Amino acid sequence: LSKENGFRPNVQVYTCLVQACVLNRKLERALSLHDTMVADVGSAIDDKFYAVLAKGCLQLHQPLRAIEVVRVAYQLPGHGLAPSARRGG
């Protein structure tokens, strides 16, 4: 996004993109947005982002993926997502 259009999306934009992916049943794309966001130096992931992503996993009948999201959100081992510099709220 930032290279193509010259702007850096914030956490709210990423959260909306994840929600759009879930609504379109593109869970792998939603999960890859997490890793993209972590790689974006200016992005600190918040609780709302993780809540939307975990709920999306459950809505799409992927409870094991939801567990991975919760594990990365709480910075616990045993997940396949990129570790994040997390902020609250």
Secondary structure, 3 states (H helix, E strand, C coil): CHHHHCCCCCHHHHHHHHHHHHHCCCHHHHHHHHHHHHHCCCCCECHHHHHHHHHHHHHCCCHHHHHHHHHHHCCCCCCCCCCCCECCC
